[in-house]
């Protein structure tokens, strides 16, 4: 959402660069390190994550806040998103 068109990262996906995912022989996306998003460090130790609660909804809420701020809409628009129902 940079008005000058600056990118948040380079051409490459940071998770692809870290070999967390890649493409199989057929060119389809493939998760190479599924444990990468399974745990998070909280209160000094690893804890299981709820991908929808811990990652998906916070990113949607941040997206909504940026849209509202940039459009000065303060909730005048509905933002429809669909969640992945099978994270495994």
Buried (B, 14 or more C-beta within 10 A) or exposed (E): EEEEEEEEEEEEEEBEEEEBBEEEEEEEEEEBEEEEBBEEEEEEEEEEBEBBEBBBBEEBEEEBEEBBEEEEEEEEEEEEEEEEEEBE
